[in-house]
Amino acid sequence: MSEDNKMVLQQIKVFPEDDIDAAAEALNDMPIKRLYMVVEMAAQGDSSGSTEAIYSDKETIQISHFYECLKDIIRY
């Protein structure tokens, strides 16, 4: 797990605290720019709420939806 990715995920606060380690682990050593792209995809397409709600700390990204977006990015 990349400590840099974990630190970024902690700072942007789009995941529940319990999911940060799992998300960082799934990202492996993905470059930060791609990390932001995956997070943005997950925030836009998450059925739990709007992108605005996620970035304003009212909602969080569901880890299962994040994994789906990550798979899409890795596939291409």
N, C-alpha and C positions, 0 to 999 in steps of 0.2 A: 504494500500500500504506500502510495506517495503521501508523505506528510504535507507537502505543498497543497495537494488536492484536498486533503482533509481540512487544512487551515482555510482554504477558500470556501469550502462548503460550510464551515462554522461561521464564517463572516457574512455570507450572503443570506443565511438563515431561511432557507426555503424548505428544509426538511425538519421533521421532529428530531430532537436531540438523539433519540434512540436509533435513528436510521443513518446518522452521519458516518459512522464507521463502515456500515455495510455499503453505502453509496461510494465512499472513498475506495473501499476494497474493490468494488466492481469496476471502477475507473482505471484501476491498475496504475500505470504511469502515463496516462493520457495527458497530452499537452493542455495547459490551462485554457487556451483559446477554444479547443474542442470541448472541454468541460463546460464552459459557458454556453456553447451551442447546444449541448445535450440538456442542460438545465433549462434553457430558454424553450426548447421544444417541449419538454415535460411541463413547463409552466403554462404554455399556450394551449396545450391539448388536454390538460388534466380536467377530468369531468367534475372534480370536487369543488372547483371554483374558478374565478377569473384570474388572469395573469396579475391584474392590479391587486387582488386580494392576497395572492401569494407573495408578491414583493412588498406588500405593506404589513406583513406578519399577521394577517387575519386568517390565512389558510396556509397549508403546507402541501408539498408535492407528495403524493403517495409513492412509496418506494417501488411498488409493482409497476406503476406507470413509468417511472424513471427507468426501470430495467428494460421495458419495451422500447423506449426511445433510444436507450444505449445500444440495444441490439440493432436497431435501424441504422445507427451511425456506424457501427462496427462492420455491418454488412457491406457498406459502400466505401 
